[in-house]
Structures are given as C-alpha cells and as structure tokens.
Amino acid sequence: MIGTYIAADPTGATEVPGVWVGGNVADPKGQVIGSADAGVRAAAAINADLIAEETRRAVAARRRTAFSAAEREVCERVLGERRHGL
C-alpha cells in the first residue's frame, strides 16, 4: 500500500461527526477522476447534513412557539406520536 488513508463511508463521512474526507486522503491510490467524484459525494453529504441540522433546529423552534401550553398538552394527549406538521 502506498501511504496511509482515513477510513470513511461511501459519502466520505469519517467516524468523527462533521468530518468528511475525499481524494487521496480516503484512497491513496485513487486517480484524479475518482478523487473528484469523492469530493462531489462528500460535498453532497455535507450539504445534506447541514440541511438536516437546519431543519431539525427550525422544527424544534417552531414546536416550542407554535401553540399555547394548553394546546400542546391537548395535542400530545390526543394524537401522541401520530401528530403531524410542525
């Protein structure tokens, strides 16, 4: 084997949350086109992760302020896990 590498899944995500790799860091024997492909996949995964986190925060904020405490309590009692929307 030539050099060392950092283990990652097919999207380039490593075991460290929020850290992605691509190119020769993930595959020391890789060629330019494969490295470019790895970079594109890592970028897409990073974008998806950022969108998911932003969405999670927006939904959490909306749930905190969307209804009065009484409305939230009734919704939880009546619908429980079946509730939908924000």
Contact map, one row per residue, 1 for C-alpha under 8 A:
11110000000000000000000000000000000000000000000000000000000000000000000000000000000000
11110000000000000000000000011000000000000000000000000000000000000000000000000000000000
11111000000000000000000000010000000000000000000000000000000000000000000000000000000000
11111100000000000000000010010000000000000000000000000000000000000000000000000000000000
00111110000000000000000111110000000000000000000000000000000000000000000000000000000000
00011111000001000000100011000000000000000000000000000000000000000000000000000000000000
00001111100001100000000001000000000000000000000000000000000000000000000000000000000000
00000111111111100001100001000000000000000000000000000000000000000000000000000000000000
00000011111111000000000000000000000000000000000000000000000000000000000000000000000000
00000001111110000000000000000000000000001000000000000000000000000000000000000000000000
00000001111110000001000000000000000001001100100000000000000000000000000000000000000000
00000001111111000001110001000000000001001100100000000000000000000000000000000000000000
00000001111111111111100000000000000000000100100000000000000000000000000000000000000000
00000111100111111011100000000000000000000000000000000000000000000000000000000000000000
00000011000011111010000000000000000000000000000000000000000000000000000000000000000000
00000000000011111110000000000000000000000000000000000000000000000000000000000000000000
00000000000011111110000000000000000000000000000000000000000000000000000000000000000000
00000000000010011111000000000000000000000000010000000000000000000000000000000000000000
00000000000011111111100000000000000000000000000000000000000000000000000000000000000000
00000001001111000111110000000000000000000100010000000000000000000000000000000000000000
00000101000111000011111011000000000000100100000000000000000000000000000000000000000000
00000000000100000001111111100000001001100100000000000000000000000000000000000000000000
00000000000000000000111111110101011101100000000000000000000000000000000000000000000000
00001000000000000000011111111100001000000000000000000000000000000000000000000000000000
00011100000000000000111111110000000000000000000000000000000000000000000000000000000000
00001111000100000000111111110000000000000000000000000000000000000000000000000000000000
00001000000000000000011111111100000000000000000000000000000000000000000000000000000000
01111000000000000000001111111100000000000000000000000000000000000000000000000000000000
01000000000000000000000100111110000000000000000000000000000000000000000000000000000000
00000000000000000000001100111111011000000000000000000000000000000000000000000000000000
00000000000000000000000000001111111000000000000000000000000000000000000000000000000000
00000000000000000000001000000111111100000000000000000000000000000000000000000000000000
00000000000000000000000000000011111110000000000000000000000000000000000000000000000000
00000000000000000000001000000111111111000000000000000000000000000000000000000000000000
00000000000000000000011100000111111111100000000000000000000000000000000000000000000000
00000000000000000000001000000001111111110000000000000000000000000000000000000000000000
00000000000000000000000000000000111111111000000000000000000000000000000000000000000000
00000000001100000000011000000000011111111100000000000000000000000000000000000000000000
00000000000000000000111000000000001111111110000000000000000000000000000000000000000000
00000000000000000000000000000000000111111111000000000000000000000000000000000000000000
00000000011100000000000000000000000011111111100000000000000000000000000000000000000000
00000000001110000001110000000000000001111111110000000000000000000000000000000000000000
00000000000000000000000000000000000000111111111000000000000000000000000000000000000000
00000000000000000000000000000000000000011111111100000000000000000000000000000000000000
00000000001110000000000000000000000000001111111110000000000000000000000000000000000000
00000000000000000101000000000000000000000111111111000000000000000000000000000000000000
00000000000000000000000000000000000000000011111111100000000000000000000000000000000000
00000000000000000000000000000000000000000001111111110000000000000000000000000000000000
00000000000000000000000000000000000000000000111111111000000000000000000000000000000000
00000000000000000000000000000000000000000000011111111100000000000000000000000000000000
00000000000000000000000000000000000000000000001111111110000000000000000000000000000000
00000000000000000000000000000000000000000000000111111111000000000000000000000000000000
00000000000000000000000000000000000000000000000011111111100000000000000000000000000000
00000000000000000000000000000000000000000000000001111111110000000000000000000000000000
00000000000000000000000000000000000000000000000000111111111000000000000000000000000000
00000000000000000000000000000000000000000000000000011111111100000000000000000000000000
00000000000000000000000000000000000000000000000000001111111110000000000000000000000000
00000000000000000000000000000000000000000000000000000111111111000000000000000000000000
00000000000000000000000000000000000000000000000000000011111111100000000000000000000001
00000000000000000000000000000000000000000000000000000001111111110000000000000000000000
00000000000000000000000000000000000000000000000000000000111111111000000000000000000000
00000000000000000000000000000000000000000000000000000000011111111100000000000000000001
00000000000000000000000000000000000000000000000000000000001111111110000000000000000001
00000000000000000000000000000000000000000000000000000000000111111110000000000000000000
00000000000000000000000000000000000000000000000000000000000011111111000000000000000000
00000000000000000000000000000000000000000000000000000000000001111111000000000000000001
00000000000000000000000000000000000000000000000000000000000000111111111100000000000000
00000000000000000000000000000000000000000000000000000000000000001111111100000000000000
00000000000000000000000000000000000000000000000000000000000000000011111110000000000000
00000000000000000000000000000000000000000000000000000000000000000011111111000000000000
00000000000000000000000000000000000000000000000000000000000000000011111111100000000000
00000000000000000000000000000000000000000000000000000000000000000011111111110000000000
00000000000000000000000000000000000000000000000000000000000000000000111111111000000000
00000000000000000000000000000000000000000000000000000000000000000000011111111100000000
00000000000000000000000000000000000000000000000000000000000000000000001111111111001000
00000000000000000000000000000000000000000000000000000000000000000000000111111111101000
00000000000000000000000000000000000000000000000000000000000000000000000011111111000000
00000000000000000000000000000000000000000000000000000000000000000000000001111111000000
00000000000000000000000000000000000000000000000000000000000000000000000000111111111000
00000000000000000000000000000000000000000000000000000000000000000000000000111111111000
00000000000000000000000000000000000000000000000000000000000000000000000000010011111000
00000000000000000000000000000000000000000000000000000000000000000000000000000011111100
00000000000000000000000000000000000000000000000000000000000000000000000000110011111110
00000000000000000000000000000000000000000000000000000000000000000000000000000000011111
00000000000000000000000000000000000000000000000000000000000000000000000000000000001111
00000000000000000000000000000000000000000000000000000000001001100100000000000000000111
